[in-house]
Amino acid sequence: MTAIPASTLSKRPPSDYATLLTEVRRAGLLKRSGIASVPRMFGLGVLVAVGIAGFLWLGQSWWQLAVAAYFAVVFAQLGFLGHDAGHQQLFASRGWNDAVGVVVSNLGVGLSFGWWVDKHNRHHRHPNDLDRDPDVQRNVLAWSDAQADSQRGLLRFIAAHQAAFFFPLLLFEAWNLHFGSVRTLLVRRRGWLLEVALLFAHTVGCLTLLLLVLSPLRALAFVATQQSLLGIYLGCSFAPNHKGMPNLDDASAPDFLRRQVLTSRDVTGGRLVATIFGGLNYQIEHHLFPSMPSRNLRRCQPLVKRFCAARGIPYCETTLFDSYSMALNHLRNVRPTALTLRRRLSEANHVVDASSRHSIG
């Protein structure tokens, strides 16, 4: 057998992604700095302290529901920090990223860092893959007609009207995340003790503080308000990124770059929207370079847009409200098969009737 010369192998042209990655590295956009992350962490610590001070100052008052809304925003921002730590964006050291992530997520927000990182990494590897992306697998909501058709009982009713149910269901999203965390920790052993201890400290600490200051009824209202608004905030932050974009599997997308770009959507709005959504409005750039510090995504966007335009790769960028509209339209078009067939039959009968009236006239 004749050996293939090494020089021949070395001449294989680089992939589009490798070319883009070289440009991004040359621009210094992948460099991580722990020092640059300190102001953000310090600022969030101040927001937590201010919230606790305001809570203690108000005391036994229904105005505490405003503090609950405030903490919904603060918890979401802590969640974005934990997200970045999970992607190794904050420090060059994996150990420091993981340490910050566990403390912020488990102790600060009350969510399992290990569970979330595993789930989110699977999403990044297979975005909008109905079989392998946990974010679009069948749950309460259905993302394909086949998923909708497999729903039964109340879930089938929701599948038939899920565009109307979407935002109300987000009220329960934070509770769903807590449930996923606990369920995973009950069967997992690696890192179990630390994560459980921090979750326990979060729960006991928050409940103790609430019940020392508020009556049980007001404490219950505080928790319900804070968690419900947190669910809406998180859901509204993630929904614009992929919902309503094409569903692809490995066979549908020819390479990594196109799979990430074609299934993701950027949202306009500049620094204000980037601050509100933790930089996740630059979703295409984030999916192409998950370890890129979120503060650099804005600078990376023009480079990626030019690169995609030069190669004829569709690049989706729209306003926040249009992104919600695209997501809701997708949910509206996904229906159980029986309802889909009934709707198409009705449309066909309407066309026939219209044609008959035209012929008679």
N, C-alpha and C positions, 0 to 999 in steps of 0.2 A: 504494500500500500504506500502510495506516495504521500509524504507529509506536506501539509500546507505551509508555505513560508510564513514566518511570523510577521514579515513586513506587509503581507497581503491582509492579514487580520487587522493590523493596526490602522489600515487605511479605510476601514469601515466608517462611513460618515456618522457624526454624532446625531442623536435624536433631537427633535425640536425642543424637548424639555431640557436636555443637557445643554443645548445652546442658550436657552433662556436662563437656566441656572447659572451659567458662567457669567452672563451679563449682570445678574442680580448680585452675585458675589463680588464682582468687580466694582459695583456701586456701593459695597459695604453695607447692604441692607439686612444681612443675616447676622451681623455682629450683635452679641448679647452683652449687656453690662448690668451687673447687679446694682451699681451706683445709680444708674439711670432709673432703676425701678424703685429706689428708696422714696422719692417724693410721692409717688402714687400710693405706696403702702402707708406712708406717714399720713397722707391726706385722708385715706380711708379710716385709719385709726382715730383721727380727730373727729371724723363724722360719727363714728360709733360713740365716742366719748360725749360729744354734744347731744346725741340722741338720748343717752342714758341720763345725762344731766337734766335735759328737758322733761324726761319721764318722771324723775324724782321730784322735780319742781312742781309739776302739775298735780301730782298726787291723785286723790280719789276724784276723778273727773271724766266725763264722757269725751272731753277734748283729747283724751289719750288716743282716740281713734285716729286723730291726725298724726300723732307720733307713730302709730302702727303703720300708717301709709308711708311715713318718712323711712321707717325701718325696712319696708318692702323695697324701697329704692336702694337703701344702703346694702341690704342683703344681696340684691341683684348685682350691684357693683362688686361686692366681695366675690360673688360667683364668677364674674368676668375675670377677676384676678386669679381665682383658682383655675379657671379655664386656661389662662395663659401659662400658669405654672405647670399644668398638665401637659402642655405642648412644649415645655422646656424653653419658654421664651424669656424668662426673667433673668436667669443666671447662666453662666457657662457650665456650671456644675450641676449634674443631675441630682445629686444629693440635696443641694440647696433648693432647687425647684420643687422636689418632692416634699421636702420639709415644710416649705411655705404652703404648698398645695394642701397637704393634710391638715395643717393648723387652720388655714382659712376656710377650707371646705367643711371639715368635720366639726371643729370647734366653733368657727364663726357662723356658718350657714346651717349646719346640721345635716349635711349630705356626705355620703361616703366618697372620698376622693378616688380610691382604688376602683370602686364600681363604676364611677362616672368616666374615668380615663379609659377603662376597657371598652365601655359602650361607645364612647365618642371616637376612639381610634378605629373601631369597626366601621363607624359611619364615614370617617375620612377615607378609609381604604376602598369603600364601595358606595359612594354617594348615590342616592336614589336608585339603588339596586333593590328591588322588591323582595329578593330572597336573602340578601346579606346585610343590608343597611337597617339597623334596629330602629331608626327614626321613621322608616316608611313600611315597616312590617305591620301586619294586621294587628290592630288593637281596638280601641274604641272607634277611632276613625279608620276609614278604608281609603287606600290610595290608588286602587284599580278596581275595575268592574268585578274581577274574579274575587278580590278580597271582600267587596261589598256583598257579593252573592253568597259568600260563606258565612256571613253574619246571621245570627238567629235572635228571635225575640226582640227585646228592646234595642239591641245593637243593630238589628236589621232596620228598625224604624229610624234610628239615628242615621244609618248609612243612606237612607232615602232622603234625608233632610239635613245632611251634615254641614252644609255651608251655613245654615242658620244656627246650628249648634256650636260652631267652631269657637267663637269668642266666649260664650258661656262656659264651655268645657275647660277653657284655660283657667277658670277659677279653681279647678281641682289639680292643676298641673304640679304645683309645689308639693301637694300631698302625694301625688303619684311618684315624684322623685324621692321623697322620704321613704315611701313604701318600697321602691326599688332598692334603695340603699340598705334598708334593714333586711329585706328578703335575701339579698346577696351575702351580707355579712353572716347570716345564720348558717350558710352552707360553705362559706369560704374560711380557710385557715391562715393563709399567708397574710401577715400584717393585721390579723384579726384583732388582737388585744389592743393595740394602739388606737386603731380606728374606733373600736367599740368604746374604749375609755373616753375618747374625745367626744364622740356622739353623746355618751351618757352625761359628760360634764356640760355640754351645750344644753341638753334638755333639762337637766336638773337646775342648772344655773338660771336659765330663762324663766322656768316655772316658779322658782323660789323668788326671784326678783318681782315677777308679776304678782304673786299672791301676797307678798309682803306689803305691796303698795295698793293693789286693787282688790275689790271684792271678787269672789269667784265669777259672778256674771260678767263684770267688766273685763276680767282677765280672759274669759272665754271669748268675748267680743273682740278683744285686742288680738288674740291669736288668730281668730277666724279672718279678721280684716287683713292682718299682715300677711298671712299665708295666701289668701285669695288674691290679693293685689300682687304679691310676689309671683304667683303663677301666671297672671296676666302679663306682667312685665317680661318675664322670661320667655313666655310663649310668643309674645309680639316681637321679641328680639330675634328669635330663631326662625319664625315662620317666613319672613321675607327672603331668607337665604336660598332655599331650595324648593319650597312648595310651589307646584305649578310648573316647574322645569321638567325636561324630559326624564323619563325613567329609563335607565340604561343598565345593561349588564356588561361583563367583560367582552362579550362578542359584539355588542352594539357600538362600543367606543374603541377605536383602533389603538389608542395609546393612553398613557397616564394623563398627559397634558389635556387632551381633548375631553377625557372623561370628567376631569375636574372642572374645566371651563364650561362645558355644555350643560352640566347639572347645577351650576351655581349662578347666583345673581348678585350684582352689586347694587347698592342703594345710594342715591345721591343725597346731598344734604351737608357735606363738608364736615368741619370739626364738631359742630353741635351734634349732628346725628352720630358721628363716630364716638363722641363722649357718652351719649345716651346708651348706645348699643355696644360699648366696649370695643369698638373697632370692627365688629362683626359685619358692619355694612360693606366692608371690603372683602366680601366672602370669596370671590374668585382668587384674589391674591393670597388670602389665608389658606385656602385649600391647596393651592400650588406650593406654598411654602409655610407649612404649619408651625415651624419653629421660629419664623420671623417675628421679632417683637411687634406687637400691635401698633406701636407708635410709628413704625416704618411702612405700614401697609399703604398709607396715603401717598407716600413718595414712590412706592413700587407700582401703583396703579397705571400711571402714564406709560411706563415701560412695557407692562403686560399688554395694555391696549394696543400699542403700536405693533408689538410682536404678533398678536392675534390678527390684527388687520392685514399685516403683510402676508400672512399665510391663509387668509380667508376663513379664519375660525370665528364663528359667531360669538360675540361678547355681549352679554345682556347687562345693561345698566338702566335703572329706572328709578322713579320716585318711590318714596315709602308707601304712599297710598296706592299707587299702581301695583306695587309688589303684593300688597294685601288683596287687591282685586284679582290678580292672576292666581293667587293661591285659592281664593274663594271660588273662582270660576272653575278651577280644576276639581275642587270638592263637589261643586254643583253638577259637574258632568260625570262624576263617578257615581253609579247607581247599581243596585242589584239587577241581575240580568233580566228578570221578569219585568221589572219596571222599565228597563231600557228598551226591551222588545215592545212593550205596550206603548211607550212614547213614540218609537219609530213607526209602529203600525198606525198610530193616530195621525202622525205627520203625513204618512203615505196616503191615508184616507182623505186627509184634507186636500192634498195635491190632486187626487182623483176627482173629488167633488168640485174643486175649482176648475179643473179642465172640462168637466161635464157641463158646468154652467156656461163656460166660455163657448163650447161647441153649440149649445142650444141657442145662445144669444146670436 
